[in-house]
Amino acid sequence: MKFALVLLSLFPVFSFAEKRPNVLLICVDDLRPELGCYGLDYIHSPNIDRLAEGGVLFEKHYVQAPTCGASRYALLTGRYGPAGNDALMRRASAIGKGEEPSPSLPAWFRSHGYTTVSVGKVSHHPGGRGGADWDDEAIPEMPNSWDRHLLPAGAWQHPRGWMHGLAHGEIRENAGEMALFQAEEGDDSIYPDGVAIPEAVGQLKELAAGEKPFFLAVGILRPHLPFGAPKKYLDLYEGVELPAIANQEKPAGRTTWHGSGEFMKYYRWGKDPRKDAAFALAVRRHYAACVSYADAMVGRVMEALADSPAAENTIVVLWGDHGWHLGEHAIWGKHALFEESLRSPLIIDVPGGKEGEARKTVVESIDLYPTLCALANLKQPDELDGSSLIPLLTGSNKDRGGEAVSYHHKARTLRTERYRLVLHSDGFVELYDHKVDPGETTNIAEENAGLVKELSEKLGA
């Protein structure tokens, strides 16, 4: 009886209507926790900040991989998985061969009576298809998951063109000939998100008017490279002083540092932000402009939800697929196992739930699948690797502790409340103490063999 009472005390008291709650999942690409609601008051992000004011913000949310495809695999399957961008396509191939992996998050909701729709970049390929231009309906990236998976490419012709598009339909053919950043005059529609978000708004209105509960996932492209956004968003940062880049020296010892290849392949006017402070500042301002553009897209979706009959019965999740280095550790990009690559925004707004609260507990992207199942009163699949965040959403835990696992091709990492352990495939170890070294600059593994052993065993488990 005592155990049952404890369980009941953890379960949320949320004011849903009689029918099951809807889910609106907003995925933002390459978004650092560089937002006003995360304490960065020089960033203009009023819409995401407003969402945080109505829900619970997670300060220490970590993705499973510092790359789009593998990170989205973990989110959408609730499981640790492959480290590459082809993770979901590999899963789709296995399904095509008759294998039966555990159901994806949207597939699970779909099997329980939900209409499931994705718009934009939700899985790795915008629109969720394979083929040369990522528009082949015979090659779904997530079989059996979506009733509709959509990507209106507009002037960018197809999802592949949309994915790396600049203003007025410019498609990346040779990255070395495409500007690293750009800010053209015009309205939101001159860049890729501006043609996808109206489709998302239309789908939301249609779903909200329907009889069935819905699971709508909206993928926002910016601030993904190249950094292109309408000039009005860059103007927000004219004369705004940005803080100095922290820990901008290349690590002296062995780490997962890399040469920022994805960033460096774009046309940079012969400049390198690692050697040119003025150019580094220009890059950061354009990244900030893209964040504000993405925030405006979030605002349009949230306005449509507020104006719909589904407003009081919809759970909203905003999730960043990974972080992004803006010069920290002399990296411009992701793909490393440092804090900057792996920490990303997570905000959950539940009708009738806590408002304007933040949690410091370490959580993972794989925790969202069981959390949404619990919120929708659905039994979760047995195979999930994550843990429900219900105790954090209700405020019934002590808000401390937690662990997160992340990985790429040659190393794995465990993030605890205090430490980060990085275990390379050849046995080399990095250990950082965030209590005294939040920038992860001093490897203390050699003098802490006992702690390395303890954390390595946890990571292995």
HELIX and SHEET records of a PDB file:
HELIX    1   1 LYS A    2  LEU A   10  1                                   9    
HELIX    2   2 GLY A   36  TYR A   38  5                                   3    
HELIX    3   3 PRO A   46  GLU A   53  1                                   8    
HELIX    4   4 CYS A   68  THR A   77  1                                  10    
HELIX    5   5 ALA A   87  GLY A   96  1                                  10    
HELIX    6   6 LEU A  105  SER A  111  1                                   7    
HELIX    7   7 GLY A  154  TRP A  156  5                                   3    
HELIX    8   8 PRO A  159  MET A  163  1                                   5    
HELIX    9   9 ALA A  167  GLY A  169  5                                   3    
HELIX   10  10 ALA A  175  GLU A  177  5                                   3    
HELIX   11  11 ASP A  188  ILE A  190  5                                   3    
HELIX   12  12 ASP A  193  ALA A  208  1                                  16    
HELIX   13  13 LYS A  231  ASP A  235  1                                   5    
HELIX   14  14 GLY A  261  MET A  264  1                                   4    
HELIX   15  15 ALA A  277  ALA A  306  1                                  30    
HELIX   16  16 ALA A  311  ASN A  313  5                                   3    
HELIX   17  17 GLU A  328  ALA A  330  5                                   3    
HELIX   18  18 GLU A  339  LEU A  342  1                                   4    
HELIX   19  19 SER A  365  ASP A  367  5                                   3    
HELIX   20  20 LEU A  368  LEU A  375  1                                   8    
HELIX   21  21 ILE A  390  THR A  394  1                                   5    
HELIX   22  22 ALA A  449  GLY A  460  1                                  12    
SHEET    1   A 8 ARG A 148  LEU A 150  0                                        
SHEET    2   A 8 THR A 115  GLY A 120  1                                        
SHEET    3   A 8 PHE A 214  ILE A 220  1                                        
SHEET    4   A 8 ASN A  22  VAL A  28  1                                        
SHEET    5   A 8 THR A 314  GLY A 320  1                                        
SHEET    6   A 8 LEU A 346  ASP A 349 -1                                        
SHEET    7   A 8 VAL A  56  TYR A  62 -1                                        
SHEET    8   A 8 GLU A 357  GLU A 364  1                                        
SHEET    1   B 2 ARG A 129  GLY A 130  0                                        
SHEET    2   B 2 ASP A 136  PRO A 140 -1                                        
SHEET    1   C 2 PHE A 181  GLN A 182  0                                        
SHEET    2   C 2 PHE A 227  GLY A 228  1                                        
SHEET    1   D 2 HIS A 325  LEU A 326  0                                        
SHEET    2   D 2 TRP A 332  GLY A 333 -1                                        
SHEET    1   E 4 GLU A 403  HIS A 408  0                                        
SHEET    2   E 4 ALA A 411  THR A 416 -1                                        
SHEET    3   E 4 TYR A 419  HIS A 424 -1                                        
SHEET    4   E 4 VAL A 429  ASP A 433 -1                                        
END                                                                             
